[in-house]
Amino acid sequence: MIIKHAILHILDKDQGQLIASQAEMDINQSGIHEYFEKIIEKFNQGDFKTGQLQGDDYLAAVLDDDNGLTFAEKTTRLAEKLYDVIQAQTEIPAGDMLTLEFAEGQADFFAMFKVNFAPRYSHMVDYQADAMVNQLVLNQAILPGAGTTPEEGIIVNLMTGAYRLIEKQYRVDGHRTNYFSERFLEMVPLTSVKGNLQGVKQAVKHIANKFDIPEFEALATTQATIFQSVSEFSKIDTDEIAEAVFKDNVTAKEAYHESLQNRAINHEIKVDNSERYQKKYSVQKFKLASGIEISIPMAAYQDRDQVEFVNHPDGKLTLMIKNIDGIDSKFNA
């Protein structure tokens, strides 16, 4: 990764001021390049939405090289608008707007992150009379570490216009809203993978309950199907979920597909950050009515020689864990 430009604008709404930098940062400072790389890496591992810039989009117009603006001028224009959007909103925290342009592979990218201030204590050497006293000082404007995924930001492929966006809802004028995309960037990204999965989960639960299919069984089968599909094809096929969960129940499958259609969920959901979801769904987790909680690796869950659920006529279940070679305690002192 080659960092070409970097600039930081301070959105200090708590003090009622935007402090726009007039020049770019020195990217050769020790540790700065690594900090930027880590932020971008964490962003790309996050739950991002995707979309495509159009020629008449606000952001596309600002980034257009034909507008004659320097990188500092472009980002200042963005910072001024973002500050105007957030300054009167009490729930949206103050922060910095970090903006980068970088090259990776054959493509150039524009990245913009709103990194929110976090209060942190630091030390200060002070003097009282003739005595040196080490004091604790609360700094209200510390930026999060590079290992933290930005809560709001966008990365745009400048060659194709494709973008990834992460945002967080805040209450604006009394309503919870995605202000970052809607009011600041004026764009409508696609639903994130997480958002789609939440819709799939709700659809499966609703239809399973309607057709007297045990909810835990339907959701566990859904998770196993998603894990398999993401691991092999980096996508989620909602038709495969229907076949696995509802099998020969044509009416249930039709109701499930109708529910997905009402939620605007496509039959195929592309998963760009597949490793994230492989890890997330690699373990089945159950909580029994007795309070017992069980975590089962997916490979073991799918092997009936290791794990089996047995249904009884009275409606109760038995969970059988078989062929145990040994048991280790996870007691932590």
N, C-alpha and C positions, 0 to 999 in steps of 0.2 A: 504494500500500500504506500502510495506517495501522497503526502499532504501538500497541496498547492497553496491554499489560502486558509487562514483561520482568523476569526475576529470574535470578540466578546462584547456584548452590550448588556448593561446592568438595568434590569427592570425593577427598580426599588420602589414599588408602589406604596410600601409602608411609610417611606419618607416623601412620597409624592413627587418622584422625579425619575426620568429616564436619563441615564448617563450613557450616551452613544459614543463608542470609540471612534476616533477620527482616522485611525490607521490600523493595519492588521497586526496580529501578534507575531512575535519572534518564535517560529516553530522549531528553532534549533535549541531552545532552552532544554536543559536536562530534564528528561522524563516526560516532556510535553507530548512528543510523538506517541509514546507508549500509552499515555492517558487517553488521547484521541482514539487510538486503535482499539483500546479496551471498551470505550463507550460505544463505538460502532459495532463491535463484536457482540456486546450485551444486547444492543438494540436489535440486531439481526437474529438473536435467539429468543426475542420476546414475542408476545402475542400481538403481532402487527396486522393491520388491515392493508389491503392493496388497492391500487387504482391506476389510472392512466391520465396524465395531464393532457388537456386539450389546448389548442392554440389560443383560445379566448379566456382561459383560466387566469385568475389573478396572479397566482404564483408563476405561471408560465410567462406572463407579461413582464414580471419583475426580473426573472432570470434571463430573459431574452438578451443576447449579446448585442442585438441591433439597437437597443434603447440607449446605448452610449454611456451607461452607468458603470462605475468601477465596482469591484466586489464590496468595498466598504460602503459605497452609496446604496447599492442594492440591499445590503443587510440592514442598513440604517432605516431604509424605507420600511422593511419588514418589522423591525423593532418598534418603530413608531406606531404602526398599526396594532401590533400585539399589545403594546402598552396601553393604547387607547381602549382596547377591548377589555383588559383586565383591571384597569386602575380603580374602577368603582365597584368591583365585585369582591366582597369581603371573604368569600370562601376560597378564591383562587390565590395561592401563595405568591409572594414575591420571589424573584429568582434572576438568573442570568440567561441570556439567549446566546448560546454557543453555535456559531455557524462555520461550516467547513466546506471546502471543495477539495476532492481527492480523486486520485486515479487508482484503479484496481483492475488488473488484467488489461483488456483493450478498451475499457469504458471509463468515463469520467462521471463523478457523482457530486451532487450537492446535498449537504446534510445540515439540518437545523434542529437543535435540541433546546427545550426550555428546561433548564436544570434548577430545581427549587432550592432555596436556602434552607439549611437545617441548623438549629442551635447546637453549638458544641463548646465545651469548656477547653480553655488553654491556660498555660501558665504565664505569669508576668513577674519579673523581678522588680520589686518596689523597695522604697526606703522609708522607714518610720524613725524619725530622729536620726540617730547614727547607726541604726540597725537595718541590715538587709533582710527583707521579708519576701518570700516567694508566695505570690497570690494566685488564686484561681480567677479567671475572667471568662464570662459567658459571651461568646461571639455569636451573634444572631445571623450572620451571613456566610456560613461555611457551606461550600458546595459538597454534594455527595461524592463518595469515592468512585473510582472508575469501575469497580465491580458491581455497581448498582445500575439496573436497567432504567433508562430515562422514562419518566411517566408520560412525557409528551415530546413528540419529535417527528421528523419526516426525513427520509432519504430518497432522493430522486436520481434515477439514471438519466443523465443529461443527453445520452445518445438516443434513448428510446422514449423518454417521458414517463416510463413506468415508475411507480413510487410505492414505498412502504411507509405506513403511518401508525404511530402509537399515540393514544390519547386517553385521558381520564375525564370522566364526567364530573362537573361541578354545578352547583346551583347558581344559575344566572337569571336575574329578574324573576326569582321565585320558582324557576323550573330547572330540573336537572337536564343538562344539555352537553353535547360534545362541542363545546365552544371553539376548540382548537381548529377543528375541520370546518365547522359550520360558519362561525363568525369571523375567524381570523383568516383561514386559507380559502374559505368559500368553495369548498369541494365536497363531494359525496363519495367517500371510499366504499369499497365493498365490505361486507361483514367479515370480521376476522374469523379464523378457524375456531377459536374459542366460542365466539358468538354463534356460529353454525352448530357446533357441538352441543351447546346449551339448548338450542332449538330441537336438535335430534333427540336429546335426552328427554325433553318434555313431551315430545310426540310419542316416543316409545312408552313412557310411563302412562300417558293418557290412554293410549290404545290398549296396552297390556291390562290396565285396570278395567277397561270397558269390556274386554273379552275374557276376564277372569284368568289371566296368565300371571303367575307369581311375579311381582315387581322385581324382586332381587334377581330372579332368574333371567328376566328380560333384559335388565340393565347389565348383568354380568356377561350375557351373550353379546350384547351390543359392544361392550368394551373389548371383548376378545376379537370380535370381527373388525373393529376399528384398528386394534393393535396389529392384526395380521395384514390388513390392507395398507396401512401406513408403512409398515416394515418392508413390504414387498414392492409397493407401487408409489409411495409418497402421495397417496390420495385416500379419500374416504368415499366409498361407493354406497349410497343410501339404499340402493336396490339389494345389495348383498346383506345389509342389515335386516331388511324386510324378510329375505329368504331365511336367514339364520334364526331370527326371533319368532316370526309368525308361521314359518314353514308352509303347510298346505292350507292354512286359513286364508282363503282368497279375500274374504270380506274384511278381515283385519288388515291385510296388506293394502287394500284399497283405501281404507280409512287412514292408515299411516301415511300413505303417499299424499292424500288430500290434506292431512295435517301439515306435512312439510311444505306443500304448495302454498298453503295459507300463511306460512311463516317465511315465504320467499327463499326457501332452501333448495338449492339445485341437487340433481341426482348425483353429481360428482363434485366433491370438494377437494381442491388442490391443497396440498400441505407442503409449503416450501421448507419450513423448519421441521422436517420429519423426525430428526433425532430428539427434539423436545418432547414430541408426543409418543414416540416409542418408549422413552424413559417414563413418561407420566403414566402410561397405561400398561406397563410391563408387570404390574402387580395388581391382583384382584384383592380388594379390601371389603370385608364384611363385618357388620356389627350385629350380633345376635340379640334377641329380646332379653336374654339374661345379662347383657352388658359385656359379654365376651367379644373381643375384637380380634379378627384373624386377617393376616396378610398372606396371600398365596402367590408365588411367582406364576406367571402366565403358563409357562411350560408344564408346571405341575398341575395347575388347574385344568388344563386340557388333556391330561393323562388320567384316565379312570383307574389305572393301576396305582395311582398315588392319592387322588382325591375323588370322592363321590358323594353326591347329595342323594339321599333316599327319601322319597315321599311316602308317608303313611296314610292309611284310610281316614284317620281322625284329623287330617290336615296338618299334622306336625311333621317336622323334618329331622333327619339325622345326617350330620356331616361326618363322613368317614375319611380319616387320614390313614393311608395304608403304607405298608412296607417301609417303616421308619428304621433307618440304620443307626440313628443316634440323635440325641437332643442336647442342645447347648442352651444355657441360661443367658439371657440378655440383661441380667442385672448390672446396673451401673452404680458405682459408689459415688 
